[in-house]
Amino acid sequence: MTNPRKTRDPKTLRPATRLVHAGSMRSQFEEASEALFLTQSYFYDTMAEAEARFKGDAPGFVYSRFSNPTVTMFERRMALFEGAEAARATASGMAAVTAALMGQLKAGDHVVAARALFGSCLYVVEELLPRFGVASTLVEGADLAAWRAAMRPNTKCAFLESPTNPTLEVIDIAGVAAIVHEGGARLVVDNVFASPMLQRPLQLGADCVVYSATKHIDGQGRTLGGVILGSEAFIAEHIHNFLRQTGPCLSPFNAWVMLKSLETLPLRVAQQQRSAGKIADYLASRPQVARVLYPGRADHPQRAVAQRQMSGGGTLIAFEVVGGKRQAFAMADALSIIGISNNLGDAKSLITHPETTTHQRLKPEQRAALGIGPGLLRLSVGLEDADDLIEDLADGLAAMAKSGRRAAE
């Protein structure tokens, strides 16, 4: 087993080193790569040992729906990297969001959430929670006065994502946290767009942070996963038993894939962000583009907040083309490198049309209120050469112009 004289406290290591080494557990074979434990159950030497493990009086694994060595390594690594006391992994990002909310709420409680949410998150807040007697109020995320006005005596939780999907609105996490805590509630932040590389909600006052690990954490379009992070007390009181009894557990194989992905997370996000900044500037210079939304640009509506709480502009760009849906489709259809997909954070660059995909279930007036128009496209910048991506976008804009001329004839 590992020589204790060679073991350093992972909390003393810098972030990139933690993503390679933190949380590792080696078997008696001293494997270099993290081991993949494909097992459902575990043996006990005696019935007394089984009893002790089930009671929690003795350490050890009981059943992989509850915990698994490979999944535990992923949870520990994420917690140490995020600066959280504890973490629990889930089968998907939406499983993480749903568990983080439902695990701490009961009938009669009230939730305040930002209006700008991913469609599935909006479903959980607006439709699922009310079925169980949990009321919700949606507010304009950037308006701190709206958060304060929405708080009630029975408000137990607030929820937001920042930057938002798909218009990249940046919400003042510290400001919202202060309001929520003043009201005796907890704040849950979906940090998937910024990734743990660029924003630390727990340090800004959030009580819980959730990720779709499917995105930047895997980063290569292979597996689904999610993770919930917070204090030991929060995870133990609100999350652990909820996951144990309802079963949205992360598979050991997906945990192993993500452990390997974490090793390259800093390199991937840094390169994607550099390219995104260059591409955003290019798009802003094109007459066919009506507006560009990128937190790293000086013209972003919440630029001051982004500079205060994010260490970079991120890997996603939202831009609106002139001519609406027809021209947006013509532009995207002409791309040869950038793929049409609703995923994000991938090594491959991806583009989607939110009005007809990720936010299609919203009513037209809801999309309009969020700034999701027919010409809006969301671009997730990958690891390709930025100049190749710019040339690809130029081809798309040229095809869009041709389509517009044909329509006018």
C-alpha positions as CSV (number, residue, x, y, z in Angstrom):
1,M,0.0,0.0,0.0
2,T,1.0,3.7,-0.3
3,N,4.0,4.6,1.9
4,P,2.7,7.1,4.5
5,R,6.0,8.9,4.5
6,K,5.3,9.9,0.8
7,T,1.8,11.1,1.5
8,R,1.1,14.9,1.5
9,D,-2.0,16.6,2.7
10,P,-3.9,17.2,-0.6
11,K,-5.1,20.5,0.9
12,T,-1.6,21.8,0.6
13,L,-1.4,21.1,-3.1
14,R,-2.3,23.5,-5.9
15,P,-5.4,22.9,-8.0
16,A,-3.8,21.3,-11.0
17,T,-2.0,18.8,-8.8
18,R,-5.2,18.0,-6.8
19,L,-6.9,17.1,-10.1
20,V,-4.2,14.5,-10.8
21,H,-3.7,13.0,-7.4
22,A,-6.3,14.0,-4.8
23,G,-8.7,11.3,-3.5
24,S,-6.8,8.4,-4.9
25,M,-7.0,5.0,-3.2
26,R,-4.7,2.2,-4.2
27,S,-5.3,-1.5,-3.8
28,Q,-2.7,-4.1,-2.8
29,F,-1.5,-4.1,-6.4
30,E,-0.3,-0.5,-6.2
31,E,-1.8,0.4,-9.6
32,A,-0.7,3.7,-11.2
33,S,-4.1,4.5,-12.7
34,E,-7.1,4.6,-10.5
35,A,-8.8,1.2,-10.2
36,L,-12.2,0.5,-11.7
37,F,-14.3,-1.5,-9.3
38,L,-17.2,-3.0,-11.3
39,T,-19.1,-4.6,-8.5
40,Q,-22.5,-4.3,-7.1
41,S,-21.9,-5.7,-3.6
42,Y,-19.1,-6.5,-1.1
43,F,-18.1,-9.4,1.1
44,Y,-17.8,-9.4,4.9
45,D,-15.7,-11.7,7.0
46,T,-18.5,-12.2,9.6
47,M,-22.1,-11.4,10.1
48,A,-21.0,-9.1,12.9
49,E,-18.9,-7.1,10.4
50,A,-21.9,-6.8,8.1
51,E,-24.1,-5.6,10.9
52,A,-21.5,-3.0,11.9
53,R,-21.1,-1.7,8.4
54,F,-24.9,-1.4,7.9
55,K,-25.2,0.5,11.2
56,G,-22.3,2.8,10.1
57,D,-20.2,1.6,13.1
58,A,-17.5,0.2,10.9
59,P,-15.9,1.6,7.7
60,G,-16.3,-0.1,4.4
61,F,-18.6,-0.5,1.4
62,V,-22.0,-2.1,1.6
63,Y,-23.6,-1.7,-1.9
64,S,-22.7,0.3,-4.9
65,R,-26.0,2.1,-5.0
66,F,-24.8,3.6,-1.7
67,S,-21.1,4.0,-2.4
68,N,-18.3,2.4,-4.5
69,P,-14.5,2.8,-4.3
70,T,-14.1,4.3,-7.8
71,V,-17.1,6.7,-7.3
72,T,-15.7,7.6,-3.9
73,M,-12.3,8.6,-5.4
74,F,-14.2,10.9,-7.9
75,E,-16.2,12.4,-5.1
76,R,-13.1,13.0,-2.9
77,R,-11.1,14.5,-5.8
78,M,-14.0,16.9,-6.7
79,A,-14.4,18.0,-3.1
80,L,-10.7,18.6,-2.6
81,F,-10.5,20.6,-5.8
82,E,-13.7,22.6,-5.2
83,G,-12.7,23.4,-1.6
84,A,-15.8,21.6,-0.3
85,E,-16.0,19.4,2.8
86,A,-18.0,16.7,1.0
87,A,-19.4,15.6,-2.3
88,R,-21.8,13.1,-3.7
89,A,-21.9,11.9,-7.3
90,T,-25.0,11.3,-9.3
91,A,-26.0,9.7,-12.6
92,S,-26.4,13.0,-14.4
93,G,-26.4,16.7,-13.9
94,M,-30.2,16.9,-13.6
95,A,-30.0,14.1,-11.0
96,A,-27.7,16.4,-9.1
97,V,-29.9,19.4,-9.4
98,T,-33.1,17.5,-8.5
99,A,-31.5,15.8,-5.5
100,A,-29.9,19.1,-4.2
101,L,-33.3,20.7,-4.2
102,M,-35.7,17.9,-3.2
103,G,-33.3,16.5,-0.6
104,Q,-33.7,19.7,1.5
105,L,-37.4,20.6,0.9
106,K,-40.7,19.4,2.1
107,A,-44.4,20.3,1.6
108,G,-45.1,23.9,2.7
109,D,-41.6,25.2,1.9
110,H,-40.9,27.9,-0.7
111,V,-38.1,28.3,-3.3
112,V,-36.8,31.4,-5.0
113,A,-35.1,30.8,-8.3
114,A,-33.6,32.9,-11.1
115,R,-35.9,33.1,-14.1
116,A,-33.0,32.3,-16.5
117,L,-32.6,28.5,-16.0
118,F,-31.9,25.6,-18.3
119,G,-35.3,24.1,-19.4
120,S,-35.1,21.0,-17.3
121,C,-34.1,23.0,-14.2
122,L,-37.1,25.2,-14.8
123,Y,-39.3,22.2,-15.0
124,V,-38.1,21.0,-11.6
125,V,-38.7,24.4,-10.0
126,E,-41.9,25.3,-11.7
127,E,-43.7,22.0,-12.2
128,L,-42.1,19.1,-10.2
129,L,-41.6,20.8,-6.8
130,P,-45.2,22.2,-6.6
131,R,-46.5,18.7,-7.1
132,F,-45.1,18.0,-3.6
133,G,-46.4,21.1,-2.0
134,V,-43.3,23.3,-2.5
135,A,-44.1,26.7,-3.9
136,S,-41.7,28.7,-6.1
137,T,-41.1,32.2,-7.2
138,L,-39.0,33.2,-10.2
139,V,-37.1,36.5,-10.3
140,E,-34.8,38.4,-12.6
141,G,-31.4,37.0,-11.5
142,A,-29.4,40.2,-11.9
143,D,-31.8,42.2,-9.8
144,L,-30.9,41.9,-6.1
145,A,-33.9,43.8,-5.1
146,A,-36.1,41.2,-6.7
147,W,-34.4,38.4,-4.7
148,R,-35.0,40.3,-1.5
149,A,-38.7,41.0,-2.4
150,A,-39.3,37.4,-3.2
151,M,-38.1,36.0,0.1
152,R,-40.9,34.7,2.4
153,P,-40.8,33.4,6.0
154,N,-41.1,29.8,4.6
155,T,-38.4,30.3,2.0
156,K,-35.9,27.5,2.6
157,C,-33.8,27.5,-0.6
158,A,-32.7,29.7,-3.5
159,F,-31.4,28.4,-6.8
160,L,-29.5,30.0,-9.7
161,E,-27.1,29.2,-12.5
162,S,-24.4,31.7,-13.4
163,P,-23.5,32.3,-16.2
164,T,-27.0,31.4,-17.4
165,N,-28.0,29.1,-20.2
166,P,-28.0,30.3,-22.9
167,T,-27.7,34.1,-22.7
168,L,-24.7,34.0,-20.3
169,E,-26.2,36.4,-17.8
170,V,-23.9,36.7,-14.8
171,I,-25.6,36.8,-11.4
172,D,-24.0,38.3,-8.3
173,I,-23.6,35.1,-6.3
174,A,-22.3,36.8,-3.1
175,G,-25.1,39.4,-3.2
176,V,-27.8,36.7,-3.6
177,A,-26.1,34.6,-0.9
178,A,-26.2,37.5,1.6
179,I,-30.0,38.0,1.0
180,V,-30.8,34.3,1.2
181,H,-28.8,33.8,4.4
182,E,-30.4,36.9,6.0
183,G,-33.8,35.1,5.4
184,G,-32.6,31.9,6.9
185,A,-32.4,29.9,3.7
186,R,-29.7,28.1,1.7
187,L,-28.3,28.9,-1.8
188,V,-27.7,26.3,-4.4
189,V,-25.7,27.3,-7.5
190,D,-25.4,25.4,-10.8
191,N,-21.9,26.2,-11.8
192,V,-21.7,24.2,-15.0
193,F,-21.1,27.0,-17.5
194,A,-18.2,28.5,-15.6
195,S,-16.8,25.1,-14.6
196,P,-14.9,24.7,-11.3
197,M,-11.9,26.2,-13.1
198,L,-13.3,29.7,-13.4
199,Q,-15.7,30.2,-10.5
200,R,-16.0,29.0,-6.9
201,P,-19.6,29.5,-5.6
202,L,-18.9,28.1,-2.2
203,Q,-16.2,30.8,-1.6
204,L,-18.8,33.4,-2.7
205,G,-21.3,32.3,-0.1
206,A,-23.2,29.5,-1.7
207,D,-24.2,26.5,0.5
208,C,-24.2,24.0,-2.3
209,V,-22.8,23.8,-5.8
210,V,-23.9,21.3,-8.5
211,Y,-22.4,20.3,-11.8
212,S,-23.4,18.3,-14.8
213,A,-20.1,16.4,-15.0
214,T,-21.2,15.5,-18.5
215,K,-20.0,18.9,-19.6
216,H,-16.4,20.2,-18.9
217,I,-15.6,17.6,-16.3
218,D,-15.8,14.8,-18.8
219,G,-15.2,17.2,-21.6
220,Q,-15.0,14.7,-24.4
221,G,-18.7,13.7,-25.0
222,R,-18.5,10.2,-23.5
223,T,-20.4,9.8,-20.3
224,L,-23.2,11.3,-18.2
225,G,-22.6,12.3,-14.6
226,G,-23.3,14.9,-11.9
227,V,-21.9,16.0,-8.6
228,I,-23.3,17.8,-5.5
229,L,-20.8,19.6,-3.2
230,G,-21.2,21.4,0.1
231,S,-20.4,21.1,3.8
232,E,-20.3,17.8,5.6
233,A,-23.4,18.8,7.5
234,F,-25.3,19.7,4.3
235,I,-24.4,16.6,2.5
236,A,-25.1,14.3,5.5
237,E,-28.4,16.0,6.5
238,H,-29.9,16.6,3.1
239,I,-28.2,14.6,0.3
240,H,-26.7,11.3,1.6
241,N,-29.9,9.5,2.6
242,F,-31.9,10.9,-0.3
243,L,-29.5,9.5,-2.8
244,R,-29.1,6.3,-0.9
245,Q,-32.8,5.6,-0.9
246,T,-33.8,7.0,-4.4
247,G,-30.9,5.5,-6.3
248,P,-29.6,8.1,-8.9
249,C,-26.0,6.8,-8.4
250,L,-23.1,7.4,-10.7
251,S,-21.8,4.2,-12.4
252,P,-18.3,3.2,-11.4
253,F,-17.2,3.2,-15.1
254,N,-18.4,6.7,-15.6
255,A,-16.7,7.8,-12.4
256,W,-13.4,6.2,-13.7
257,V,-13.7,8.0,-17.0
258,M,-14.2,11.3,-15.2
259,L,-11.3,10.7,-12.8
260,K,-9.1,10.5,-15.9
261,S,-10.8,13.6,-17.4
262,L,-10.1,15.7,-14.3
263,E,-6.4,15.3,-14.9
264,T,-6.6,17.5,-18.1
265,L,-9.4,19.9,-17.0
266,P,-7.2,22.9,-16.4
267,L,-5.4,22.5,-19.8
268,R,-8.7,22.0,-21.7
269,V,-10.6,24.9,-20.1
270,A,-7.7,27.3,-20.5
271,Q,-7.3,26.6,-24.2
272,Q,-11.1,26.7,-24.8
273,Q,-11.3,30.0,-23.0
274,R,-8.5,31.6,-25.0
275,S,-10.2,30.5,-28.3
276,A,-13.6,31.7,-27.1
277,G,-12.3,35.2,-26.4
278,K,-10.8,35.4,-29.9
279,I,-13.9,34.0,-31.5
280,A,-16.2,36.4,-29.6
281,D,-14.2,39.4,-30.8
282,Y,-14.4,38.1,-34.4
283,L,-18.2,37.6,-34.2
284,A,-18.7,41.1,-32.7
285,S,-17.0,42.5,-35.8
286,R,-19.3,40.9,-38.3
287,P,-22.2,42.9,-39.7
288,Q,-24.4,39.7,-39.9
289,V,-24.2,39.4,-36.1
290,A,-26.6,41.6,-34.2
291,R,-25.1,41.0,-30.8
292,V,-22.5,38.9,-28.9
293,L,-22.8,37.9,-25.3
294,Y,-19.5,36.8,-23.7
295,P,-18.6,37.5,-20.1
296,G,-15.0,38.1,-21.1
297,R,-15.9,41.1,-23.3
298,A,-16.1,44.7,-22.0
299,D,-19.6,45.1,-23.5
300,H,-21.1,42.3,-21.5
301,P,-24.1,43.6,-19.5
302,Q,-22.7,42.2,-16.2
303,R,-19.1,42.7,-16.9
304,A,-18.3,44.1,-13.5
305,V,-19.8,41.2,-11.7
306,A,-18.1,38.7,-14.0
307,Q,-14.7,40.3,-13.3
308,R,-15.4,40.1,-9.6
309,Q,-16.4,36.5,-9.3
310,M,-15.0,34.7,-12.4
311,S,-11.4,34.2,-13.3
312,G,-12.1,34.3,-17.0
313,G,-14.9,34.7,-19.6
314,G,-15.6,31.0,-20.1
315,T,-15.8,28.6,-23.0
316,L,-19.3,29.6,-24.3
317,I,-20.5,32.4,-26.5
318,A,-24.1,33.4,-27.3
319,F,-24.6,35.4,-30.5
320,E,-27.6,36.6,-32.4
321,V,-27.6,36.7,-36.2
322,V,-29.6,39.1,-38.3
323,G,-32.5,37.4,-40.0
324,G,-34.0,35.2,-37.3
325,K,-34.5,31.5,-37.4
326,R,-34.1,31.0,-41.1
327,Q,-30.7,32.6,-41.2
328,A,-29.5,31.0,-37.9
329,F,-30.3,27.6,-39.4
330,A,-28.6,28.5,-42.7
331,M,-25.5,29.6,-40.8
332,A,-25.3,26.5,-38.6
333,D,-26.1,24.1,-41.4
334,A,-23.1,25.4,-43.4
335,L,-20.5,24.7,-40.7
336,S,-18.1,21.9,-41.4
337,I,-16.0,21.8,-38.2
338,I,-18.4,23.0,-35.6
339,G,-21.1,20.3,-35.0
340,I,-24.7,20.9,-34.3
341,S,-25.4,19.5,-30.8
342,N,-27.1,20.6,-27.6
343,N,-24.1,19.5,-25.5
344,L,-21.4,21.8,-24.2
345,G,-17.9,21.8,-22.7
346,D,-16.8,19.2,-25.2
347,A,-13.4,18.9,-26.9
348,K,-15.3,19.4,-30.1
349,S,-16.9,22.8,-30.8
350,L,-20.7,22.6,-30.8
351,I,-23.5,24.9,-31.8
352,T,-27.2,24.9,-30.9
353,H,-30.3,26.9,-31.5
354,P,-31.8,27.3,-28.0
355,E,-35.3,28.4,-29.2
356,T,-35.9,25.1,-30.9
357,T,-33.8,22.8,-28.6
358,T,-32.8,23.4,-25.0
359,H,-35.5,26.0,-24.4
360,Q,-38.2,24.9,-26.9
361,R,-40.6,23.9,-24.1
362,L,-40.9,27.5,-22.9
363,K,-43.7,29.7,-24.1
364,P,-42.7,32.4,-26.7
365,E,-43.2,35.1,-24.2
366,Q,-41.0,33.3,-21.7
367,R,-38.2,33.0,-24.2
368,A,-38.6,36.7,-25.2
369,A,-38.3,37.7,-21.6
370,L,-35.0,35.7,-21.3
371,G,-33.6,37.2,-24.5
372,I,-33.9,33.9,-26.4
373,G,-34.8,35.1,-29.9
374,P,-35.1,33.2,-33.2
375,G,-31.7,34.4,-34.3
376,L,-29.8,33.4,-31.1
377,L,-27.2,30.7,-31.3
378,R,-25.1,29.2,-28.5
379,L,-21.5,28.2,-29.3
380,S,-19.5,25.9,-27.1
381,V,-15.9,26.3,-28.1
382,G,-13.7,23.2,-28.2
383,L,-10.1,22.4,-28.6
384,E,-9.7,23.0,-32.3
385,D,-7.4,25.7,-33.6
386,A,-9.2,29.1,-33.1
387,D,-8.4,30.2,-36.6
388,D,-9.9,27.1,-38.1
389,L,-13.1,27.8,-36.1
390,I,-13.2,31.4,-37.2
391,E,-12.8,30.3,-40.8
392,D,-15.6,27.8,-40.3
393,L,-17.8,30.6,-38.8
394,A,-16.9,32.8,-41.7
395,D,-18.1,30.1,-44.1
396,G,-21.4,29.9,-42.1
397,L,-22.0,33.6,-42.2
398,A,-21.3,33.7,-45.9
399,A,-23.8,30.9,-46.5
400,M,-26.3,32.8,-44.4
401,A,-25.8,35.9,-46.6
402,K,-26.4,33.8,-49.7
403,S,-29.5,32.3,-48.2
404,G,-30.8,35.9,-47.4
405,R,-30.2,37.0,-51.0
406,R,-32.1,34.0,-52.4
407,A,-35.0,34.6,-50.0
408,A,-35.1,38.3,-51.2
409,E,-35.2,37.3,-54.9
